[in-house]
Amino acid sequence: MIKIKNLYKSYDNFEALKDINLYIKKGETIVLKGVSGSGKSTLLSIIASFSKPSSGDIIVNNIPIAKLPDIHSCKYRNENIGFIFQSFNLIEDLSVKDNIYAPLVVSSIENKDEALIKAMKKANISHKKDELVKNLSGGEKQRCAIARAIVLNPSIIIADEPTASLDRKNSLDFIDVIKEFKKDGKTIIISTHDTIFDEQDYVNRYINIQDGKIIN
């Protein structure tokens, strides 16, 4: 459950988000639509507690996160959020399995190896587990990023422009993975301006953002 009320985000004299009010139910798949610079990524960053709103309230899984101190923000992310970045944010000189294992280092999960194997299998990247990330194709890097995002079994999956660096085939493969997450009951939020996400039956709602405002 994500409840956002009267949310604003400003950078100096620029208002990136203006009076955002949004309620996302557990298990919903939401697609945020809008051109680059519309505020989509800023909103995702706040939901993941990478950044703080200037004002307003946001409650995620019954946790008020608008004013969380950094140390508590990290704990909140580890326990609730799986974030798939547009640029993957992988460590190029480490292997696939080492990149995926990184979030497990600071987690309280008991069987870390089992969690690693499960995430790699879910993202269909097990066959590349010992390969250095820098040697992977774009689609393989995406799968590695997906496995890293789900290795802690988060309830919320956030994907910021996830197909921006992918060809059509790999974009369709990504959609297949998202469908599996939905079957697992995950809450999924995707920001994109890629038309490949249009009119998909697994999407519950499309939210249009323009100039920092929801315009639906």
Secondary structure, DSSP 8 states (H G I E B T S, - for coil): -EEEEEEEEEETTEEEEEEEEEEE-TT-EEEEE--TTSSHHHHHHHHTTSS--SEEEEEETTEE-TT--HHHHHHHHHHHEEEE-TT----TTSBHHHHHHGGGGGS--S-HHHHHHHHHHHTT-GGGTTSBGGGS-HHHHHHHHHHHHHTT--SEEEEESTTTT--HHHHHHHHHHHHHHHHTT-EEEEEE--GGGTT-TT--EEEEEETTEE--
